[in-house]
Amino acid sequence: MRAVVFEKFHTFPSLTEVEKPVPGAGEVLLKVAGSGACHSDVAIYNEFDEGAPGAQNPPFVLGHEVSGWVEEVGPGVEGFAQGEAHLVYGPIGCGHCKACSRGQDTYCENAATMPYLATGIGRDGGMAEYVVVPARNLVPLGDADPVDAAPLSDAALTPYHAIKNSLPNLSGGGRFALVIGLGGLGQIAVQILTALTGATVIATDMKEDAMRRAEANGAITVAGGEGQVERIREITGGRGVDAAFDFVGATPTIKTAQASMAQMGRLTVVGIAGGVTEWSFFATPYESTITNTYWGTIEELHEVVAMYRKGQIRPDVERYSLDEALEAYRKLESGQLSGRAVVVPHQS
């Protein structure tokens, strides 16, 4: 079968022939419906160095945002029918520590001993015609479109987890939420905030078209650049925002979020651009919090799928054939994508 393979550090992936996988004990073979191209993939092949923290050794098939139809089940697997559509929960932990027991494989206590982090991150992923995944990691989609659902497993789950952790800050009247960075995750974050809270959602980006899409989903937008923080604080009546979500994670965006915070506010840095910041007692709103999150739990992915099936969240998807997969990654690298690129291996 054909697949997009990460073969060497600091080297663009290849579209090549690999052996079709066979499900082992406790595993399911999926015929891939869709696989989202994520900036984390670019980091895997373009930014990480061999041996660096988080680096996963090649070769392996990319693709950690995956949906598909059950094709075959391995020994000991029951309860799945051929042709059923499922979404893949990407993270794979040891399965027996406290974190894994609560479905939070992202924080597996034995991650250092695992041979991979997730489907598509160290283990063969979904940028292929077929993929094998643990049966435990499948979330049923019912009759929902599995292609458009593919990005939910990261681009929706990641902001959902961050927002859910911040719900106490957004409970009550007159609350404000700030979304910085209106790429795939930021756009869905606006939708989640609108669906789960009564907060006024302020969204900011440098791209005009991205801000228009956020406005269509209920956000008030503020353009990046000079006067950005002043405008944000003006919208809040000078008080600042109760919860901020930085989906970039660069030093300037973190500082923008910090300068926009209210007392007792919460800033969650979700983006992994590697930014740093400073803290000082008198320059920081009292009892405000700066934290970070990584992905989410499988239970939360079930909740995300429920929101998707109810029409509360809808990823902005651009579909590509497998032949066009490398072009999708080139566009992702150069910032040319306006939506989430989803590779559809079996599209006619």
Buried (B, 14 or more C-beta within 10 A) or exposed (E): BBBBBBEEBEEBBEBEEBEEBEBEEBBBBBBBBBBBBBBBBBBBBBBBEEEEEEBBEBEBBBBBBBBBBBBBBBEEBEEBEEEBBBBBBBBBBBBEBEBBEEBBBBBBEEBEEBEBBBBBBBBBBBBBBBBBBBBBBBBBBEEBBBBBBBBBBBBBBBBBBBBBBBEEBBEEEEBBBBBBBBBBBBBBBBBBBBBBBEBBBBBBBEBEEBBEBBEEBBBBBBBBEEEBBEBBBEBBEEBBBBBBBBBBBBBBBBBBBBBBBBEEBBBBBBBBBEBEBEEEEEEBBEEBBBEEBEBBBBEBBBBBBEBBBEEBBBBBBEBBBBEBBBEBBEBBBEEEBBBBBBBBBBBE
